[in-house]
Amino acid sequence: MTLSVMMEPREAMAALTAPEGRRDPYAYYDAIRAHGNLVRIKPGLMAAVGHAECSRILREPRLLVQDAKSHDRLYPDWRSHSSLRGFTDSVLYTNPPDHSRMRRLMSGAFTPRRVAALEPAIVQMTDRLLDRVAELGGDGSPVDFMAEFAYRLPVAVIGEMLGVADDDQIWFRAAVEDVTVALEGISRVSRLDAADRAMDELAAYFGRLVDERRRHPADDLISALVEAHDAAGDRFTRDELVGNLVLLLAAGFDTTTHLLGHGLHLAFEHPGFAARLRTEPGFATGYVEETLRIAAPVHATSRFAETDVDVLGTTVPAGTKVLVLLAAGNRDPDRFPEPHRFDPDRPDIQPLSFGAGAHFCLGAPLARVEAQIALPRLLRRFPHIATVGSATYRDRLVVPGHDQLPVSLG
């Protein structure tokens, strides 16, 4: 889609809240960019679409994430929604000193050693799921890649990491699909009833699991976090512990699911790169980074200015909310030549898709490893895999992606 550069930023932002804009937002991001890399949408609201501006904003300690205090000012009724309360109790929506305390405790349990130790298990889980896909599609029947692989692998991995029983993982997809609506912001309040029910269900589940791990510790992340919660000195509150476990589950497989979906879709569009994934060791690293850049699993986050803040020469006035459009920054022509072209051979890709600064995603290394392992193994196992029928998409702006992606194994 080509839009006139005369489209005003406010008009482009309004279009992004409509289904068509959420389905294909990049033209609207460019329409905003035509007015600058950090632009005023309306009084009290700005949008960042430049790579340098997004990166700077994410690293600026005076620009804060939305937290309970800012919710109280802007949305007085927010506490009536358990889905909003649950995520606000997590590291995602807290500022220092609470964020620093929680992040320190979680980083101690979410270590590179733990991620590296999971790699053999990820290979085994991948191959087991590919066996399942082969059974489902061996007679020529179409297989929904999202339901049968892209959802199942990340939930199995995060389940293994957290220490969740396999049987308990079956209902997680629907629960996370509902609860993550709360991450779309208060503007989707009409859909928060389902998110509240899902948060209540997940919080009750993890509350029981916390009690079980306190009685019988295991070698898993929940036990490590329970130990941190019970330690003397700085620790989690009960609500923070449960809120962060729900966040780890939701973030641990929702975004990775759509990274896998985007990765396969791009392989269909670029068969030459798909062939290189099958045959070139190491090519998956650049392929996954470029997938993260051109099809970011998370499109947006936000920050609030409590004081005037200068961002690369543009003033963000006190009291302003800044929408940080990560997916737009990933396609900034000042940072990436031919930004709408998919090119895994680009040097120094460094997408913004997992954020930056103090809130950089703890699970980013795990998501990357899963995609780097899974996509080449999938394409080697099924060299003639192809799309069949019509893909469907989620009606989301913050975390978009495929809802269904039917494939034939060839």
C-alpha positions as CSV (number, residue, x, y, z in Angstrom):
1,M,0.0,0.0,0.0
2,T,1.3,3.5,-0.9
3,L,-0.1,6.3,1.2
4,S,0.2,10.0,0.6
5,V,3.0,11.7,2.6
6,M,0.3,14.3,3.3
7,M,-1.5,12.0,5.7
8,E,-1.3,13.6,9.1
9,P,0.3,11.6,12.0
10,R,-2.9,11.6,14.0
11,E,-4.8,10.2,10.9
12,A,-2.2,7.5,10.5
13,M,-2.3,6.6,14.1
14,A,-6.0,6.3,14.0
15,A,-5.7,4.0,11.0
16,L,-3.4,1.7,13.0
17,T,-6.2,1.1,15.5
18,A,-8.5,-0.2,12.8
19,P,-8.4,-3.9,11.6
20,E,-6.9,-3.0,8.2
21,G,-4.1,-1.0,9.9
22,R,-3.4,-3.7,12.4
23,R,-3.2,-6.3,9.6
24,D,-0.7,-4.2,7.5
25,P,0.7,-1.3,9.5
26,Y,3.9,-0.6,7.7
27,A,2.5,2.0,5.3
28,Y,1.0,3.9,8.2
29,Y,4.4,3.8,10.0
30,D,6.0,5.3,6.9
31,A,3.2,7.9,6.8
32,I,4.1,9.0,10.3
33,R,7.8,8.9,9.4
34,A,7.2,11.4,6.6
35,H,6.7,14.0,9.4
36,G,9.8,13.0,11.4
37,N,11.3,10.2,13.5
38,L,9.7,11.4,16.7
39,V,6.5,13.2,16.1
40,R,3.6,14.7,18.0
41,I,0.3,12.9,17.4
42,K,-1.9,15.0,19.7
43,P,-1.4,16.9,23.0
44,G,0.2,14.4,25.4
45,L,1.0,11.8,22.8
46,M,4.1,11.3,20.6
47,A,5.2,8.4,18.4
48,A,8.8,7.3,17.7
49,V,9.4,5.6,14.4
50,G,13.2,6.1,13.9
51,H,15.6,3.4,15.0
52,A,17.9,5.7,16.8
53,E,15.0,7.5,18.5
54,C,13.4,4.2,19.6
55,S,16.7,2.9,21.0
56,R,17.4,6.1,22.8
57,I,13.9,6.3,24.4
58,L,14.1,2.7,25.6
59,R,17.5,3.4,27.3
60,E,16.4,6.7,28.8
61,P,15.9,6.2,32.6
62,R,13.7,9.4,32.8
63,L,11.2,7.8,30.5
64,L,9.1,5.3,32.5
65,V,7.0,2.4,31.6
66,Q,3.3,2.5,32.5
67,D,2.9,1.3,36.1
68,A,0.3,1.3,38.9
69,K,0.9,5.0,39.6
70,S,0.4,6.1,35.9
71,H,-2.6,3.8,35.6
72,D,-4.2,5.5,38.6
73,R,-3.9,8.9,37.0
74,L,-5.0,7.9,33.5
75,Y,-7.5,5.0,34.0
76,P,-9.0,5.1,37.5
77,D,-11.0,1.9,37.0
78,W,-8.0,-0.2,35.9
79,R,-7.8,-2.2,39.1
80,S,-11.2,-3.8,38.4
81,H,-9.4,-5.9,35.7
82,S,-7.3,-8.7,37.1
83,S,-5.5,-9.0,33.8
84,L,-4.2,-5.5,34.1
85,R,-3.4,-6.0,37.8
86,G,-1.5,-9.2,37.1
87,F,0.8,-7.7,34.5
88,T,1.3,-4.6,36.6
89,D,2.7,-6.8,39.3
90,S,5.3,-8.1,37.0
91,V,8.7,-6.7,35.8
92,L,7.1,-5.6,32.6
93,Y,5.2,-2.7,34.1
94,T,7.3,-1.5,37.0
95,N,9.9,1.2,37.4
96,P,12.9,1.5,39.7
97,P,13.4,0.6,42.5
98,D,10.8,-2.2,42.2
99,H,11.9,-3.1,38.6
100,S,15.5,-3.2,39.6
101,R,14.8,-5.5,42.5
102,M,12.6,-7.9,40.4
103,R,14.9,-7.9,37.4
104,R,17.9,-8.8,39.7
105,L,16.0,-11.7,41.2
106,M,14.8,-13.0,37.8
107,S,18.2,-12.6,36.1
108,G,19.7,-14.7,38.8
109,A,17.4,-17.6,37.8
110,F,17.2,-16.9,34.1
111,T,20.9,-17.5,33.3
112,P,22.7,-18.2,30.0
113,R,23.8,-21.5,31.5
114,R,20.1,-22.5,31.9
115,V,19.4,-21.5,28.3
116,A,22.4,-23.4,27.0
117,A,21.5,-26.5,29.0
118,L,18.1,-26.5,27.2
119,E,19.5,-26.7,23.7
120,P,19.6,-30.6,23.5
121,A,16.1,-30.7,24.9
122,I,14.9,-28.1,22.3
123,V,16.4,-30.4,19.5
124,Q,14.5,-33.4,21.0
125,M,11.3,-31.4,21.3
126,T,11.6,-30.1,17.8
127,D,12.1,-33.6,16.3
128,R,9.3,-35.1,18.3
129,L,6.9,-32.4,17.1
130,L,8.2,-32.9,13.5
131,D,7.3,-36.6,13.9
132,R,3.8,-35.5,14.9
133,V,3.5,-33.2,11.9
134,A,4.6,-36.0,9.6
135,E,1.9,-38.3,11.0
136,L,-0.8,-35.6,10.6
137,G,0.2,-34.7,7.1
138,G,1.7,-37.9,5.8
139,D,-1.5,-38.7,3.7
140,G,-1.5,-35.3,2.0
141,S,-3.8,-33.7,4.5
142,P,-3.1,-30.0,5.3
143,V,-1.5,-29.3,8.7
144,D,-1.9,-26.0,10.6
145,F,1.7,-25.1,11.3
146,M,0.7,-22.7,14.0
147,A,-1.4,-25.1,16.0
148,E,0.7,-28.2,15.5
149,F,4.2,-26.8,15.7
150,A,4.6,-23.0,16.2
151,Y,2.5,-23.0,19.4
152,R,3.6,-26.4,20.7
153,L,7.4,-26.0,20.6
154,P,7.7,-22.7,22.6
155,V,5.1,-23.9,25.2
156,A,7.0,-27.2,25.6
157,V,10.3,-25.3,26.0
158,I,9.0,-22.7,28.6
159,G,7.1,-25.5,30.3
160,E,10.4,-27.5,30.6
161,M,12.1,-24.4,31.9
162,L,9.4,-23.5,34.4
163,G,8.8,-27.1,35.5
164,V,5.3,-27.4,34.2
165,A,3.9,-30.9,33.6
166,D,3.3,-31.8,29.9
167,D,-0.4,-32.4,30.5
168,D,-0.9,-28.9,32.0
169,Q,0.5,-27.3,28.9
170,I,-2.5,-28.2,26.7
171,W,-4.8,-25.4,27.9
172,F,-2.1,-22.7,27.9
173,R,-2.6,-21.6,24.3
174,A,-6.1,-20.5,24.8
175,A,-5.4,-18.9,28.1
176,V,-2.4,-16.9,26.8
177,E,-4.3,-15.9,23.7
178,D,-6.9,-14.3,25.9
179,V,-4.6,-12.9,28.6
180,T,-2.3,-11.1,26.2
181,V,-5.1,-8.9,25.0
182,A,-4.3,-6.9,28.2
183,L,-0.9,-6.1,26.6
184,E,-2.7,-4.3,23.8
185,G,-3.5,-1.5,26.3
186,I,-6.6,-0.2,27.9
187,S,-8.1,0.8,24.5
188,R,-9.1,-2.9,24.0
189,V,-11.2,-2.8,27.2
190,S,-14.1,-4.5,25.5
191,R,-12.0,-7.7,25.4
192,L,-10.7,-7.6,28.9
193,D,-13.4,-9.8,30.4
194,A,-11.8,-12.9,28.7
195,A,-8.4,-11.6,29.6
196,D,-9.5,-11.3,33.3
197,R,-10.8,-14.9,33.3
198,A,-7.6,-16.2,31.8
199,M,-5.4,-14.2,34.3
200,D,-7.5,-15.6,37.2
201,E,-7.1,-19.1,35.9
202,L,-3.3,-18.7,35.3
203,A,-2.7,-17.0,38.6
204,A,-4.6,-19.8,40.5
205,Y,-2.6,-22.4,38.6
206,F,0.8,-20.8,39.3
207,G,-0.2,-20.1,42.9
208,R,-0.8,-23.8,43.4
209,L,2.5,-24.7,41.7
210,V,4.4,-22.2,43.9
211,D,3.0,-23.9,47.0
212,E,4.0,-27.3,45.6
213,R,7.5,-26.2,44.8
214,R,7.9,-24.7,48.3
215,R,7.2,-28.1,49.7
216,H,9.1,-30.1,47.1
217,P,11.8,-28.0,45.3
218,A,12.9,-29.1,41.9
219,D,15.6,-28.1,39.4
220,D,13.4,-25.6,37.5
221,L,12.8,-21.9,37.2
222,I,9.8,-21.9,39.5
223,S,11.8,-23.4,42.3
224,A,14.5,-20.9,41.8
225,L,12.1,-18.0,41.9
226,V,10.3,-19.4,44.9
227,E,13.7,-19.6,46.6
228,A,14.3,-15.9,45.7
229,H,10.9,-15.0,47.0
230,D,11.6,-16.7,50.4
231,A,15.1,-15.4,50.8
232,A,15.9,-12.7,53.4
233,G,16.3,-9.1,52.2
234,D,14.9,-8.0,48.8
235,R,12.5,-10.5,47.5
236,F,9.2,-10.9,45.5
237,T,5.8,-10.3,47.1
238,R,3.4,-13.2,46.4
239,D,1.6,-11.1,43.8
240,E,4.8,-10.2,42.1
241,L,6.0,-13.9,42.0
242,V,2.7,-15.0,40.4
243,G,2.5,-12.0,38.1
244,N,6.1,-12.7,36.8
245,L,5.4,-16.4,36.3
246,V,2.3,-15.5,34.2
247,L,4.5,-13.0,32.3
248,L,7.2,-15.6,31.7
249,L,4.7,-18.0,30.3
250,A,3.0,-15.5,28.1
251,A,6.2,-13.8,26.8
252,G,8.0,-17.2,26.8
253,F,5.9,-18.6,24.0
254,D,3.5,-16.1,22.5
255,T,6.2,-14.0,20.8
256,T,8.3,-17.1,19.9
257,T,5.3,-18.7,18.3
258,H,4.9,-15.8,16.0
259,L,8.6,-15.6,15.3
260,L,8.4,-19.2,14.0
261,G,5.3,-18.4,12.0
262,H,6.9,-15.3,10.4
263,G,10.1,-17.3,9.8
264,L,8.3,-20.1,7.8
265,H,6.2,-17.6,5.9
266,L,9.3,-15.7,4.8
267,A,10.9,-19.0,3.8
268,F,7.9,-19.7,1.5
269,E,8.3,-16.2,0.0
270,H,12.1,-16.6,-0.4
271,P,12.9,-20.2,-1.5
272,G,16.6,-19.4,-2.1
273,F,17.0,-18.5,1.6
274,A,14.9,-21.6,2.6
275,A,17.5,-23.7,0.6
276,R,20.3,-22.0,2.5
277,L,18.6,-22.7,5.8
278,R,18.6,-26.4,4.9
279,T,22.3,-26.6,3.8
280,E,24.4,-23.8,5.3
281,P,25.4,-24.2,9.0
282,G,25.2,-20.8,10.7
283,F,22.9,-19.2,8.1
284,A,20.0,-19.5,10.6
285,T,21.6,-16.8,12.9
286,G,21.3,-14.0,10.3
287,Y,18.0,-15.4,9.0
288,V,16.4,-15.2,12.5
289,E,17.7,-11.7,13.1
290,E,16.4,-10.4,9.8
291,T,13.0,-12.1,10.5
292,L,12.9,-10.3,13.8
293,R,13.7,-7.1,12.0
294,I,11.2,-7.2,9.1
295,A,8.4,-9.1,11.0
296,A,8.8,-8.1,14.6
297,P,6.9,-10.3,17.0
298,V,6.2,-7.2,19.2
299,H,5.4,-4.0,17.3
300,A,5.1,-1.4,20.1
301,T,5.7,-0.4,23.6
302,S,5.4,2.9,25.4
303,R,7.1,5.2,27.8
304,F,5.9,8.2,29.9
305,A,7.8,11.4,30.6
306,E,7.5,12.8,34.2
307,T,9.8,15.7,33.3
308,D,10.8,17.3,30.0
309,V,13.3,15.0,28.3
310,D,15.5,15.7,25.2
311,V,15.6,12.8,22.7
312,L,18.2,13.5,20.0
313,G,17.2,17.1,19.7
314,T,13.4,16.7,20.2
315,T,11.8,17.6,23.5
316,V,9.3,15.2,25.0
317,P,7.3,17.4,27.4
318,A,6.5,16.3,30.9
319,G,3.2,14.4,31.0
320,T,3.6,12.9,27.5
321,K,3.1,9.3,26.5
322,V,5.5,8.1,23.8
323,L,4.5,5.2,21.6
324,V,7.7,3.4,20.7
325,L,6.9,1.7,17.4
326,L,9.6,-1.0,17.4
327,A,8.5,-2.4,14.1
328,A,8.7,1.0,12.5
329,G,12.2,1.5,13.9
330,N,13.2,-1.8,12.4
331,R,12.4,-0.5,9.0
332,D,14.0,3.0,9.3
333,P,15.8,3.7,6.0
334,D,18.3,5.8,7.9
335,R,19.5,2.6,9.6
336,F,18.6,-0.1,7.1
337,P,19.1,0.5,3.3
338,E,16.1,-0.8,1.4
339,P,14.3,-1.4,4.7
340,H,11.3,-3.3,3.3
341,R,13.6,-5.9,1.6
342,F,14.2,-9.2,3.5
343,D,18.0,-9.8,3.5
344,P,19.5,-12.1,6.0
345,D,23.0,-11.2,4.8
346,R,22.7,-7.6,6.1
347,P,25.6,-6.7,8.3
348,D,25.0,-5.6,11.9
349,I,21.2,-6.1,11.9
350,Q,20.4,-5.5,15.6
351,P,16.6,-5.3,15.5
352,L,14.7,-3.6,18.3
353,S,12.2,-6.4,18.5
354,F,13.2,-7.4,22.1
355,G,13.5,-3.9,23.3
356,A,16.6,-2.3,24.8
357,G,17.9,-0.9,28.1
358,A,16.6,-1.9,31.5
359,H,13.5,-3.6,30.0
360,F,15.3,-5.7,27.4
361,C,13.5,-9.0,27.1
362,L,15.0,-11.6,29.4
363,G,13.8,-14.4,27.2
364,A,15.4,-13.0,24.0
365,P,18.3,-15.6,23.9
366,L,15.9,-18.5,24.4
367,A,13.6,-17.3,21.5
368,R,16.5,-16.9,19.2
369,V,17.9,-20.4,20.0
370,E,14.5,-22.0,19.5
371,A,14.0,-20.4,16.0
372,Q,17.7,-21.1,15.0
373,I,17.2,-24.8,15.9
374,A,13.6,-25.3,14.7
375,L,13.5,-23.6,11.3
376,P,16.4,-25.4,9.6
377,R,15.3,-28.8,11.1
378,L,11.8,-28.2,9.8
379,L,12.9,-27.4,6.3
380,R,15.4,-30.3,6.1
381,R,12.7,-32.7,7.3
382,F,10.1,-31.5,4.8
383,P,12.0,-30.1,1.8
384,H,8.8,-29.8,-0.2
385,I,6.7,-28.1,2.4
386,A,4.4,-25.4,0.9
387,T,1.5,-23.2,1.9
388,V,-2.0,-24.5,1.1
389,G,-5.3,-22.7,1.5
390,S,-5.4,-19.3,3.1
391,A,-3.5,-18.1,6.2
392,T,-5.4,-16.2,8.8
393,Y,-4.1,-13.5,11.1
394,R,-4.6,-12.2,14.6
395,D,-6.3,-8.9,15.0
396,R,-3.5,-7.4,17.1
397,L,-1.2,-4.4,16.8
398,V,1.2,-5.0,19.7
399,V,1.8,-8.7,19.1
400,P,0.5,-9.6,15.6
401,G,1.0,-12.8,13.7
402,H,-0.6,-15.7,12.1
403,D,-3.6,-17.4,13.7
404,Q,-3.5,-20.2,11.2
405,L,-0.9,-21.2,8.6
406,P,-2.0,-24.4,6.7
407,V,0.8,-26.3,5.0
408,S,1.2,-29.3,2.8
409,L,4.3,-31.5,3.4
410,G,4.6,-32.3,-0.3
